[in-house]
Amino acid sequence: MVTEPLDKPVQARSLATRAALLDAAVECLAANGYASLTTNDIARRAGVSRGAQLHHFPTKADLMAASVEHLLDRRLREFQAALTNVPPGAADIDALIDLVWSLFDGPAFVAWVELWVAARTDAVLAATMVGVDRRFTAESRRLAVEALVDVGMNDTQDFELLRDFTFALLTGLAVQHLVPRGQRPASDIVDTLKAVVPLVLERGGPEGRS
């Protein structure tokens, strides 16, 4: 049996429905957490029927796997858009750190954390998350290298190390502040990072150069 291809309006509606479900999944993860997540809630938030949700994603596992990929694309788009919005010649280390820190404020990051916590005890989700995180690391490293060239860095190893160091520190800081409890203001830590990075650059890397 030969299946006729969808006409363009139907295909466009199908893609729009799929995108709405994935956006709703991210919003539900951020708002209610993975443990409370149901496909019914996602369909309701997306404004689509239960049947339409099942057509695109027959199981919760299918929806979560697609959501991980969707989150990857969303976080990379946010990172690239933020870099693009820095005026030519205006970039400096402080501005780039502020830019990266802004990526840790919003539903995309909260949803990312929820998926990682769930992945600790879900081997299938963990495998998906590990693969996607490797892609995010590689692509964000590439974008960071392009941005850091504009502020005078010329050592690729330093580029990648500083990207990884900055993301690791800011990830921990953002997770710490998911539940406010009177801790030190995040701006204090970010300002300290801004003071440390130039020192690393002056030494030519974390171990210095002879």
Phi and psi in degrees as a GROMACS rama.xvg file:
@    title "Ramachandran Plot"
@    xaxis  label "Phi"
@    yaxis  label "Psi"
@TYPE xy
-94.467  127.11  VAL-2
-90.8976  125.102  THR-3
-71.1072  138.482  GLU-4
-66.3145  148.761  PRO-5
-65.9118  142.123  LEU-6
-73.7171  165.537  ASP-7
-61.0105  -43.5928  LYS-8
-61.4643  -40.5086  PRO-9
-66.572  -42.3193  VAL-10
-62.8203  -40.8615  GLN-11
-63.813  -41.8204  ALA-12
-64.7281  -38.9032  ARG-13
-63.5319  -44.4137  SER-14
-64.8733  -38.8629  LEU-15
-65.4292  -39.8244  ALA-16
-64.4712  -43.0492  THR-17
-62.2751  -45.0303  ARG-18
-63.3798  -40.074  ALA-19
-63.5917  -39.6266  ALA-20
-65.6613  -40.9617  LEU-21
-69.69  -40.5748  LEU-22
-62.4142  -41.546  ASP-23
-65.5191  -35.7904  ALA-24
-62.9446  -42.3197  ALA-25
-63.1336  -43.9497  VAL-26
-64.8565  -40.4477  GLU-27
-67.3561  -39.6299  CYS-28
-59.6627  -45.0983  LEU-29
-68.9022  -38.0302  ALA-30
-80.7279  -40.0801  ALA-31
-119.338  -11.3434  ASN-32
85.5715  161.307  GLY-33
-67.4367  -38.5647  TYR-34
-61.9313  -32.0181  ALA-35
-95.3431  1.64778  SER-36
-71.9137  130.38  LEU-37
-130.686  150.242  THR-38
-68.2836  -27.6943  THR-39
-62.7576  -44.3631  ASN-40
-62.8297  -39.6271  ASP-41
-64.8261  -45.3247  ILE-42
-61.9112  -41.0018  ALA-43
-64.0865  -45.4584  ARG-44
-65.3919  -35.2972  ARG-45
-74.9403  -16.0144  ALA-46
74.7247  30.9951  GLY-47
-123.482  161.82  VAL-48
-73.485  159.279  SER-49
-60.9791  -37.6026  ARG-50
-62.7744  -40.4398  GLY-51
-65.8185  -39.0145  ALA-52
-63.6169  -43.13  GLN-53
-67.7041  -30.6345  LEU-54
-63.5879  -42.8223  HIS-55
-81.986  -40.0163  HIS-56
-137.338  93.086  PHE-57
-61.69  -28.499  PRO-58
-130.284  162.255  THR-59
-61.2887  -37.3024  LYS-60
-61.9666  -40.9835  ALA-61
-61.6972  -43.5877  ASP-62
-66.0159  -40.702  LEU-63
-67.6397  -39.4829  MET-64
-61.6784  -43.3746  ALA-65
-68.7296  -33.4728  ALA-66
-65.7713  -36.503  SER-67
-61.4246  -46.3424  VAL-68
-62.8968  -40.8579  GLU-69
-63.2994  -41.0365  HIS-70
-64.7456  -39.7641  LEU-71
-57.3064  -51.4657  LEU-72
-60.2073  -40.7469  ASP-73
-65.9976  -44.7648  ARG-74
-66.9919  -38.1131  ARG-75
-67.8026  -39.1802  LEU-76
-63.0984  -41.7179  ARG-77
-62.9317  -42.4676  GLU-78
-65.1147  -45.9652  PHE-79
-67.0606  -40.2735  GLN-80
-63.472  -40.7351  ALA-81
-63.6049  -42.2433  ALA-82
-64.6423  -39.0974  LEU-83
-65.1813  -31.0961  THR-84
-79.2334  -6.47086  ASN-85
-77.1366  120.003  VAL-86
-58.8657  143.105  PRO-87
-54.5405  131.608  PRO-88
83.5495  -9.30881  GLY-89
-94.6731  -10.5699  ALA-90
-70.7595  135.151  ALA-91
-143.465  176.155  ASP-92
-58.4359  -45.1134  ILE-93
-59.7137  -44.2918  ASP-94
-64.3017  -39.3969  ALA-95
-68.0958  -37.7682  LEU-96
-67.0121  -42.4738  ILE-97
-59.6991  -39.7061  ASP-98
-62.6943  -47.5187  LEU-99
-64.6778  -42.065  VAL-100
-59.8991  -34.8346  TRP-101
-62.2966  -23.7831  SER-102
-73.6675  -13.3036  LEU-103
-97.477  12.8102  PHE-104
-121.691  100.661  ASP-105
151.606  169.49  GLY-106
-64.1653  -29.6896  PRO-107
-62.4783  -43.8938  ALA-108
-68.5214  -42.7763  PHE-109
-61.1121  -42.1551  VAL-110
-63.8211  -38.68  ALA-111
-59.6612  -44.0529  TRP-112
-64.501  -43.7863  VAL-113
-58.4886  -40.7785  GLU-114
-67.8576  -38.2077  LEU-115
-65.9554  -40.3618  TRP-116
-63.7506  -43.5768  VAL-117
-64.7559  -34.3505  ALA-118
-66.404  -20.3858  ALA-119
-59.4817  -32.4858  ARG-120
-118.319  14.5021  THR-121
-129.964  101.382  ASP-122
-63.1181  -36.4455  ALA-123
-67.6698  -47.2821  VAL-124
-63.8441  -38.5394  LEU-125
-60.0133  -43.626  ALA-126
-61.998  -40.3323  ALA-127
-65.7085  -45.6222  THR-128
-63.2872  -41.3786  MET-129
-62.561  -45.4634  VAL-130
-62.1817  -44.0916  GLY-131
-68.4121  -39.4329  VAL-132
-64.7423  -35.5998  ASP-133
-62.7373  -39.6428  ARG-134
-66.7678  -41.345  ARG-135
-62.8909  -42.8314  PHE-136
-61.8777  -47.2847  THR-137
-62.8172  -44.4033  ALA-138
-72.7569  -39.6188  GLU-139
-70.3935  -30.4826  SER-140
-61.5014  -44.5231  ARG-141
-60.769  -44.9161  ARG-142
-66.09  -37.3698  LEU-143
-65.9634  -39.7878  ALA-144
-59.0216  -46.3745  VAL-145
-60.4056  -39.7571  GLU-146
-71.3774  -39.5478  ALA-147
-73.7767  -22.3895  LEU-148
-56.9152  -35.5357  VAL-149
-71.2868  -14.0888  ASP-150
-110.985  20.4138  VAL-151
93.5865  6.25949  GLY-152
-82.6097  142.851  MET-153
-137.987  18.7282  ASN-154
-120.294  112.643  ASP-155
-59.6935  -37.1556  THR-156
-62.373  -40.3899  GLN-157
-64.0083  -40.6841  ASP-158
-54.1881  -54.1521  PHE-159
-67.3788  -39.9091  GLU-160
-64.2325  -44.7396  LEU-161
-66.183  -37.0991  LEU-162
-60.8105  -47.9312  ARG-163
-66.4457  -41.8203  ASP-164
-62.2355  -46.7259  PHE-165
-63.5792  -46.177  THR-166
-65.3749  -39.1716  PHE-167
-63.9626  -46.0046  ALA-168
-64.9585  -45.7539  LEU-169
-71.3304  -31.2093  LEU-170
-62.9678  -47.8934  THR-171
-61.3125  -40.6052  GLY-172
-63.7588  -43.5441  LEU-173
-65.8829  -40.8262  ALA-174
-63.0162  -41.7981  VAL-175
-59.1742  -33.1449  GLN-176
-95.3122  7.02054  HIS-177
-65.0264  -29.8683  LEU-178
-120.999  96.0846  VAL-179
-59.386  132.239  PRO-180
-147.827  32.7044  ARG-181
77.8195  19.1035  GLY-182
-74.1705  170.822  GLN-183
-55.4048  138.902  ARG-184
-56.3356  139.754  PRO-185
-58.3076  -33.0454  ALA-186
-61.2226  -30.6761  SER-187
-63.7169  -42.6129  ASP-188
-69.3951  -42.3643  ILE-189
-62.781  -41.4333  VAL-190
-64.2627  -36.7356  ASP-191
-65.6907  -40.5214  THR-192
-59.0499  -41.4267  LEU-193
-62.4323  -32.1149  LYS-194
-77.756  -30.8625  ALA-195
-77.6179  -41.8699  VAL-196
-57.4783  -46.2611  VAL-197
-60.101  -33.2379  PRO-198
-65.0992  -39.5839  LEU-199
-63.9049  -42.2243  VAL-200
-65.6507  -40.0236  LEU-201
-63.6049  -32.9834  GLU-202
-81.5527  -11.5982  ARG-203
80.1187  29.4764  GLY-204
125.031  170.242  GLY-205
-65.0282  -26.1033  PRO-206
-103.535  1.53362  GLU-207
76.0605  172.803  GLY-208
-124.977  138.764  ARG-209
